[in-house]
Amino acid sequence: MAVKIVSFNRKAYHDYDIGETVEAGIVLTGTEIKSIRGGGVNLRDAYAHPEGGELWLFNAHIAPYQGGNRYNHEPKRRRKLLLHRSQIDELSGEVMRKGFTLVPLRLYLKNGIAKVELGLARGRKLYDKRQAIALRDAEREMERALKQARR
């Protein structure tokens, strides 16, 4: 299976504690998939939310396709996500009852089909973010010290 990562949401890993992840298909128009194949995607402020028994992706910016003329798509329109009914019900319940957020972590092409990986996330406080940065820096320093000790 050929997987090509088109967009990765680094901000999500900084702002949220990511729990369970799930792969979802995404309903796109012709110019949107062409733009995705060209790499014109930004997931920074995107989120998924249940509406009417379906799951929708909001604020995902897919740049207009250069050769799209008047049939081009709206860059930040909401897009339907494709999941099994049981998955939609489970994720909707988590979002509504427990205060989680569904955040897209990455958008990729799997055998030519666009997929989005959603993470069930809980927001971090400012002190949690600082603590995570400090921990990451400490681990980096330990790795450097080990490499120098091996030499």
N, CA, C and O of each residue as an XYZ file, in Angstrom:
604
protein
N       0.833     -1.181      0.000
C       0.000      0.000      0.000
C       0.877      1.243      0.000
O       1.678      1.447      0.912
N       0.724      2.057     -1.008
C       1.498      3.285     -1.102
C       0.780      4.403     -0.350
O      -0.367      4.733     -0.652
N       1.476      4.985      0.639
C       0.907      6.076      1.428
C       1.792      7.302      1.254
O       2.999      7.252      1.491
N       1.173      8.412      0.833
C       1.892      9.668      0.671
C       1.251     10.696      1.599
O       0.106     11.096      1.389
N       1.989     11.125      2.627
C       1.465     12.112      3.561
C       1.488     13.474      2.880
O       2.537     13.937      2.433
N       0.327     14.108      2.805
C       0.186     15.397      2.139
C       0.311     16.533      3.149
O       0.970     17.536      2.875
N      -0.318     16.383      4.321
C      -0.301     17.434      5.338
C      -0.268     16.799      6.722
O      -0.932     15.795      6.978
N       0.519     17.407      7.612
C       0.689     16.913      8.976
C       0.385     18.062      9.926
O       0.907     19.162      9.748
N      -0.450     17.825     10.932
C      -0.883     18.872     11.852
C      -0.010     18.859     13.114
O      -0.353     18.213     14.104
N       1.116     19.574     13.072
C       2.034     19.614     14.214
C       1.420     20.353     15.402
O       1.679     20.011     16.556
N       0.619     21.351     15.115
C       0.013     22.147     16.175
C      -0.906     21.305     17.064
O      -1.038     21.579     18.257
N      -1.530     20.296     16.495
C      -2.439     19.440     17.265
C      -1.683     18.708     18.368
O      -2.194     18.566     19.479
N      -0.476     18.246     18.072
C       0.308     17.526     19.079
C       0.810     18.455     20.168
O       1.115     18.004     21.272
N       0.901     19.744     19.877
C       1.325     20.725     20.875
C       0.149     21.173     21.747
O       0.300     21.329     22.959
N      -1.010     21.379     21.140
C      -2.165     21.942     21.855
C      -3.046     20.906     22.538
O      -3.832     21.264     23.415
N      -2.940     19.633     22.164
C      -3.848     18.613     22.671
C      -3.095     17.369     23.136
O      -1.988     17.086     22.679
N      -3.718     16.638     24.049
C      -3.297     15.284     24.381
C      -4.125     14.367     23.496
O      -5.350     14.324     23.613
N      -3.460     13.636     22.616
C      -4.145     12.801     21.641
C      -4.334     11.402     22.211
O      -3.388     10.778     22.691
N      -5.572     10.920     22.151
C      -5.879      9.570     22.617
C      -6.021      8.630     21.442
O      -5.053      8.372     20.727
N      -7.204      8.124     21.241
C      -7.509      7.186     20.169
C      -7.447      7.881     18.811
O      -7.806      9.053     18.700
N      -6.996      7.170     17.779
C      -6.991      7.707     16.420
C      -7.815      6.792     15.521
O      -7.943      5.594     15.773
N      -8.367      7.384     14.472
C      -9.195      6.634     13.527
C      -8.971      7.204     12.130
O      -8.777      8.408     11.961
N      -9.000      6.319     11.129
C      -8.835      6.725      9.735
C     -10.215      6.913      9.111
O     -11.094      6.064      9.262
N     -10.398      8.033      8.407
C     -11.680      8.315      7.770
C     -11.467      8.712      6.316
O     -10.470      9.348      5.974
N     -12.399      8.336      5.481
C     -12.411      8.821      4.111
C     -12.992     10.222      4.108
O     -13.574     10.656      5.102
N     -12.840     10.927      3.005
C     -13.315     12.302      2.927
C     -13.960     12.513      1.555
O     -13.417     12.092      0.534
N     -15.123     13.167      1.543
C     -15.847     13.430      0.298
C     -15.298     14.717     -0.307
O     -15.335     15.773      0.323
N     -14.785     14.620     -1.539
C     -14.145     15.754     -2.199
C     -14.715     15.964     -3.593
O     -15.324     15.067     -4.177
N     -14.507     17.168     -4.115
C     -14.843     17.445     -5.513
C     -13.598     17.213     -6.361
O     -12.520     16.956     -5.826
N     -13.742     17.302     -7.669
C     -12.622     17.042     -8.585
C     -11.452     17.988     -8.407
O     -10.300     17.556     -8.421
N     -11.732     19.278     -8.240
C     -10.628     20.227     -8.099
C      -9.954     20.097     -6.738
O      -8.775     20.425     -6.603
N     -10.681     19.626     -5.730
C     -10.086     19.459     -4.401
C      -9.051     18.344     -4.402
O      -7.970     18.513     -3.837
N      -9.353     17.211     -5.022
C      -8.393     16.107     -5.026
C      -7.162     16.478     -5.848
O      -6.050     16.063     -5.521
N      -7.348     17.242     -6.894
C      -6.192     17.685     -7.686
C      -5.310     18.616     -6.872
O      -4.084     18.538     -6.945
N      -5.923     19.488     -6.107
C      -5.163     20.393     -5.251
C      -4.453     19.629     -4.134
O      -3.321     19.963     -3.782
N      -5.099     18.617     -3.577
C      -4.471     17.792     -2.540
C      -3.258     17.068     -3.100
O      -2.215     17.010     -2.449
N      -3.385     16.520     -4.295
C      -2.241     15.828     -4.902
C      -1.079     16.781     -5.132
O       0.077     16.359     -5.157
N      -1.380     18.059     -5.301
C      -0.338     19.075     -5.446
C       0.202     19.578     -4.116
O       1.164     20.346     -4.096
N      -0.393     19.164     -3.010
C       0.107     19.531     -1.687
C      -0.478     20.809     -1.120
O       0.094     21.366     -0.183
N      -1.587     21.296     -1.643
C      -2.170     22.559     -1.179
C      -3.157     22.390     -0.042
O      -4.322     22.762     -0.183
N      -2.717     21.831      1.099
C      -3.617     21.558      2.219
C      -3.040     22.125      3.505
O      -1.833     22.058      3.736
N      -3.918     22.692      4.352
C      -3.519     23.177      5.669
C      -4.566     22.717      6.675
O      -5.745     23.048      6.552
N      -4.126     21.949      7.676
C      -5.035     21.403      8.696
C      -4.907     22.120     10.033
O      -5.469     21.658     11.027
N      -4.193     23.222     10.086
C      -3.850     23.861     11.357
C      -5.061     24.171     12.240
O      -5.036     23.828     13.422
N      -6.095     24.789     11.735
C      -7.251     25.180     12.545
C      -8.452     24.260     12.337
O      -9.564     24.595     12.746
N      -8.243     23.122     11.715
C      -9.360     22.236     11.372
C      -9.811     21.402     12.570
O      -9.045     21.132     13.495
N     -11.075     21.007     12.518
C     -11.644     20.120     13.529
C     -12.815     19.369     12.898
O     -13.358     19.790     11.877
N     -13.193     18.261     13.516
C     -14.337     17.487     13.048
C     -15.426     17.548     14.108
O     -15.146     17.566     15.307
N     -16.678     17.580     13.647
C     -17.797     17.700     14.574
C     -18.993     16.931     14.018
O     -19.246     16.973     12.814
N     -19.734     16.229     14.882
C     -20.926     15.509     14.412
C     -22.107     16.457     14.204
O     -22.354     17.347     15.017
N     -22.822     16.252     13.117
C     -24.040     17.009     12.820
C     -25.003     16.095     12.088
O     -24.657     15.529     11.051
N     -26.186     15.950     12.610
C     -27.224     15.169     11.936
C     -26.856     13.710     11.714
O     -27.216     13.134     10.687
N     -26.155     13.109     12.646
C     -25.778     11.710     12.504
C     -24.611     11.467     11.567
O     -24.296     10.319     11.254
N     -23.962     12.537     11.114
C     -22.799     12.421     10.237
C     -21.644     13.187     10.851
O     -21.842     14.022     11.732
N     -20.445     12.905     10.389
C     -19.249     13.588     10.874
C     -18.746     14.522      9.780
O     -18.611     14.117      8.626
N     -18.468     15.777     10.145
C     -18.054     16.798      9.185
C     -16.711     17.388      9.577
O     -16.409     17.536     10.762
N     -15.914     17.720      8.585
C     -14.612     18.363      8.788
C     -14.770     19.845      8.485
O     -15.195     20.223      7.393
N     -14.422     20.690      9.465
C     -14.558     22.133      9.334
C     -13.180     22.791      9.298
O     -12.229     22.282      9.889
N     -13.077     23.918      8.606
C     -11.891     24.789      8.564
C     -10.639     24.157      7.986
O      -9.549     24.694      8.185
N     -10.743     23.050      7.286
C      -9.581     22.490      6.589
C      -9.420     23.280      5.299
O     -10.323     23.309      4.464
N      -8.281     23.912      5.142
C      -8.052     24.756      3.971
C      -7.403     23.930      2.861
O      -6.271     23.467      2.997
N      -8.136     23.755      1.764
C      -7.601     23.128      0.559
C      -7.545     24.220     -0.490
O      -8.578     24.738     -0.916
N      -6.339     24.567     -0.904
C      -6.121     25.691     -1.821
C      -6.858     25.467     -3.142
O      -6.987     24.328     -3.590
N      -7.340     26.538     -3.766
C      -7.987     26.399     -5.075
C      -7.008     25.821     -6.103
O      -5.820     26.144     -6.094
N      -7.518     24.978     -6.972
C      -6.701     24.356     -8.008
C      -6.393     25.389     -9.088
O      -7.277     26.131     -9.514
N      -5.139     25.435     -9.527
C      -4.705     26.465    -10.481
C      -5.465     26.405    -11.808
O      -5.786     27.447    -12.380
N      -5.753     25.218    -12.295
C      -6.454     25.087    -13.572
C      -7.944     24.898    -13.409
O      -8.588     24.336    -14.295
N      -8.512     25.347    -12.304
C      -9.898     25.041    -11.988
C     -10.934     26.001    -12.523
O     -12.123     25.705    -12.400
N     -10.578     27.114    -13.100
C     -11.453     28.180    -13.601
C     -12.706     28.369    -12.748
O     -12.600     28.394    -11.521
N     -13.867     28.501    -13.341
C     -15.076     28.825    -12.571
C     -15.629     27.641    -11.787
O     -16.511     27.824    -10.949
N     -15.142     26.452    -12.034
C     -15.626     25.264    -11.333
C     -14.807     24.960    -10.077
O     -14.948     23.890     -9.484
N     -13.968     25.885     -9.680
C     -13.135     25.678     -8.501
C     -13.992     25.596     -7.242
O     -15.135     26.053     -7.223
N     -13.433     25.018     -6.210
C     -14.138     24.820     -4.943
C     -13.861     25.973     -3.979
O     -12.931     26.755     -4.177
N     -14.676     26.065     -2.941
C     -14.451     27.029     -1.870
C     -13.395     26.432     -0.934
O     -13.557     25.292     -0.498
N     -12.317     27.163     -0.610
C     -11.195     26.580      0.135
C     -11.539     26.048      1.523
O     -10.997     25.014      1.913
N     -12.411     26.704      2.288
C     -12.683     26.276      3.662
C     -14.082     25.716      3.853
O     -14.642     25.822      4.944
N     -14.654     25.127      2.825
C     -15.996     24.574      2.972
C     -15.949     23.351      3.885
O     -14.898     22.735      4.063
N     -17.109     23.008      4.464
C     -17.138     21.814      5.304
C     -17.208     20.582      4.412
O     -17.827     20.598      3.348
N     -16.560     19.515      4.868
C     -16.470     18.295      4.073
C     -16.943     17.103      4.895
O     -16.623     16.981      6.077
N     -17.694     16.244      4.264
C     -18.237     15.070      4.952
C     -17.146     14.013      5.106
O     -16.373     13.757      4.183
N     -17.100     13.405      6.292
C     -16.156     12.325      6.560
C     -16.877     10.991      6.479
O     -18.035     10.876      6.880
N     -16.196      9.992      5.963
C     -16.790      8.677      5.740
C     -16.257      7.684      6.762
O     -15.073      7.347      6.764
N     -17.144      7.224      7.624
C     -16.829      6.232      8.648
C     -17.990      5.255      8.759
O     -19.076      5.515      8.240
N     -17.766      4.134      9.432
C     -18.853      3.207      9.716
C     -19.792      3.842     10.747
O     -19.363      4.658     11.563
N     -21.048      3.472     10.707
C     -22.053      4.037     11.616
C     -21.641      3.847     13.077
O     -21.803      4.762     13.885
N     -21.118      2.690     13.421
C     -20.726      2.436     14.809
C     -19.590      3.368     15.240
O     -19.563      3.827     16.382
N     -18.663      3.646     14.335
C     -17.563      4.564     14.643
C     -18.085      5.989     14.835
O     -17.654      6.697     15.745
N     -19.011      6.401     13.976
C     -19.578      7.748     14.093
C     -20.306      7.889     15.424
O     -20.151      8.898     16.112
N     -21.100      6.884     15.793
C     -21.836      6.935     17.054
C     -20.896      6.981     18.253
O     -21.126      7.737     19.197
N     -19.844      6.178     18.217
C     -18.877      6.150     19.322
C     -18.159      7.492     19.463
O     -18.056      8.031     20.564
N     -17.662      8.030     18.345
C     -16.934      9.306     18.386
C     -17.856     10.461     18.763
O     -17.454     11.356     19.506
N     -19.082     10.448     18.259
C     -20.043     11.499     18.602
C     -20.338     11.496     20.092
O     -20.439     12.554     20.713
N     -20.477     10.308     20.665
C     -20.720     10.193     22.095
C     -19.568     10.745     22.915
O     -19.788     11.437     23.909
N     -18.344     10.444     22.508
C     -17.163     10.948     23.220
C     -17.108     12.470     23.158
O     -16.808     13.126     24.156
N     -17.394     13.025     22.000
C     -17.329     14.474     21.819
C     -18.412     15.176     22.626
O     -18.144     16.189     23.271
N     -19.639     14.645     22.597
C     -20.762     15.297     23.261
C     -20.737     15.145     24.784
O     -20.990     16.112     25.503
N     -20.436     13.957     25.275
C     -20.509     13.707     26.712
C     -19.256     14.073     27.474
O     -19.339     14.690     28.536
N     -18.101     13.708     26.958
C     -16.883     13.817     27.747
C     -16.032     15.041     27.433
O     -14.982     15.225     28.048
N     -16.451     15.874     26.501
C     -15.709     17.106     26.232
C     -14.444     16.922     25.416
O     -13.534     17.747     25.499
N     -14.367     15.865     24.635
C     -13.229     15.688     23.748
C     -13.448     16.480     22.470
O     -14.550     16.959     22.203
N     -12.389     16.611     21.685
C     -12.446     17.266     20.388
C     -11.872     16.304     19.360
O     -10.917     15.583     19.647
N     -12.444     16.289     18.173
C     -11.887     15.489     17.085
C     -11.003     16.389     16.234
O     -11.480     17.342     15.617
N      -9.720     16.082     16.207
C      -8.738     16.917     15.515
C      -8.101     16.106     14.393
O      -7.659     14.981     14.630
N      -8.041     16.652     13.165
C      -7.336     15.935     12.102
C      -5.826     16.020     12.342
O      -5.279     17.109     12.515
N      -5.167     14.878     12.350
C      -3.736     14.827     12.616
C      -2.917     14.854     11.334
O      -1.863     15.489     11.279
N      -3.394     14.174     10.314
C      -2.700     14.188      9.026
C      -3.670     13.841      7.915
O      -4.663     13.146      8.131
N      -3.371     14.329      6.735
C      -4.139     14.014      5.536
C      -3.170     13.343      4.581
O      -2.076     13.855      4.344
N      -3.558     12.210      4.034
C      -2.652     11.457      3.181
C      -3.409     10.774      2.054
O      -4.632     10.638      2.096
N      -2.664     10.352      1.055
C      -3.223      9.609     -0.066
C      -2.830      8.151      0.110
O      -1.646      7.827      0.206
N      -3.815      7.281      0.152
C      -3.590      5.845      0.309
C      -4.133      5.169     -0.937
O      -5.346      5.104     -1.138
N      -3.238      4.670     -1.766
C      -3.602      4.093     -3.065
C      -4.411      5.077     -3.901
O      -5.355      4.680     -4.584
N      -4.053      6.343     -3.854
C      -4.706      7.376     -4.654
C      -5.978      7.937     -4.054
O      -6.595      8.821     -4.650
N      -6.392      7.450     -2.888
C      -7.620      7.908     -2.238
C      -7.258      8.752     -1.027
O      -6.424      8.348     -0.217
N      -7.878      9.922     -0.898
C      -7.581     10.820      0.215
C      -8.200     10.292      1.500
O      -9.381      9.947      1.549
N      -7.373     10.238      2.537
C      -7.807      9.800      3.866
C      -7.346     10.840      4.872
O      -6.348     11.528      4.658
N      -8.085     10.950      5.974
C      -7.692     11.847      7.048
C      -7.648     11.026      8.339
O      -8.548     10.231      8.609
N      -6.592     11.228      9.132
C      -6.477     10.551     10.416
C      -6.968     11.507     11.487
O      -6.416     12.593     11.668
N      -8.017     11.092     12.200
C      -8.601     11.912     13.260
C      -8.125     11.398     14.611
O      -8.004     10.192     14.825
N      -7.858     12.325     15.512
C      -7.474     11.958     16.863
C      -8.488     12.489     17.856
O      -8.940     13.628     17.739
N      -8.845     11.676     18.827
C      -9.720     12.092     19.910
C      -8.833     12.818     20.908
O      -7.964     12.204     21.528
N      -9.044     14.115     21.069
C      -8.085     14.950     21.790
C      -8.735     15.701     22.939
O      -9.915     16.046     22.893
N      -7.942     15.945     23.963
C      -8.350     16.777     25.087
C      -7.356     17.938     25.150
O      -6.145     17.724     25.090
N      -7.860     19.149     25.269
C      -7.018     20.344     25.258
C      -6.041     20.398     26.418
O      -6.348     19.953     27.525
N      -4.867     20.944     26.158
C      -3.856     21.114     27.195
C      -3.917     22.525     27.759
O      -4.275     23.470     27.057
N      -3.572     22.654     29.007
C      -3.430     23.964     29.639
C      -2.039     24.499     29.298
O      -1.186     23.751     28.820
N      -1.813     25.779     29.541
C      -0.537     26.403     29.215
C       0.610     25.742     29.972
O       1.683     25.523     29.409
N       0.388     25.425     31.247
C       1.470     24.814     32.020
C       1.786     23.403     31.516
O       2.930     22.958     31.610
N       0.779     22.693     30.980
C       1.026     21.377     30.394
C       1.894     21.494     29.153
O       2.771     20.662     28.919
N       1.650     22.533     28.354
C       2.444     22.738     27.141
C       3.891     23.020     27.511
O       4.809     22.482     26.892
N       4.096     23.859     28.514
C       5.462     24.176     28.946
C       6.163     22.936     29.478
O       7.347     22.721     29.216
N       5.434     22.131     30.219
C       5.998     20.904     30.769
C       6.389     19.936     29.643
O       7.435     19.291     29.716
N       5.561     19.838     28.617
C       5.859     18.957     27.491
C       7.103     19.434     26.747
O       7.923     18.618     26.326
N       7.249     20.742     26.583
C       8.426     21.294     25.911
C       9.679     21.017     26.732
O      10.710     20.633     26.179
N       9.597     21.207     28.050
C      10.736     20.958     28.928
C      11.137     19.480     28.881
O      12.327     19.167     28.840
N      10.171     18.581     28.887
C      10.450     17.153     28.814
C      11.123     16.792     27.494
O      12.081     16.020     27.475
N      10.632     17.341     26.408
C      11.211     17.082     25.086
C      12.648     17.583     25.018
O      13.517     16.903     24.471
N      12.907     18.775     25.571
C      14.264     19.315     25.590
C      15.198     18.449     26.431
O      16.346     18.225     26.047
N      14.717     17.960     27.573
C      15.532     17.107     28.436
C      15.894     15.798     27.729
O      17.031     15.334     27.818
N      14.927     15.209     27.030
C      15.201     13.978     26.283
C      16.221     14.218     25.183
O      17.088     13.378     24.943
N      16.121     15.350     24.519
C      17.066     15.699     23.455
C      18.484     15.838     24.023
O      19.447     15.376     23.411
N      18.607     16.471     25.184
C      19.913     16.632     25.827
C      20.491     15.280     26.238
O      21.694     15.054     26.105
N      19.641     14.381     26.736
C      20.116     13.051     27.122
C      20.624     12.286     25.905
O      21.646     11.604     25.987
N      19.925     12.392     24.782
C      20.369     11.731     23.550
C      21.728     12.269     23.104
O      22.607     11.500     22.716
N      21.894     13.575     23.160
C      23.183     14.180     22.782
C      24.306     13.689     23.688
O      25.400     13.372     23.222
N      24.024     13.630     24.994
C      25.043     13.171     25.950
C      25.410     11.707     25.685
O      26.585     11.347     25.765
N      24.431     10.866     25.374
C      24.709      9.464     25.075
C      25.545      9.312     23.810
O      26.458      8.487     23.766
N      25.242     10.099     22.783
C      26.009     10.028     21.536
C      27.452     10.428     21.766
O      28.364      9.810     21.219
N      27.669     11.470     22.582
C      29.040     11.919     22.859
C      29.769     10.910     23.746
O      30.981     10.747     23.612
N      29.071     10.239     24.634
C      29.690      9.236     25.507
C      30.120      8.004     24.693
O      31.103      7.352     25.044
N      29.413      7.687     23.636
C      29.751      6.536     22.787
C      31.001      6.779     21.963
O      31.682      5.829     21.576
N      31.308      8.022     21.691
C      32.467      8.346     20.844
C      33.723      8.218     21.555
O      34.785      8.456     20.981
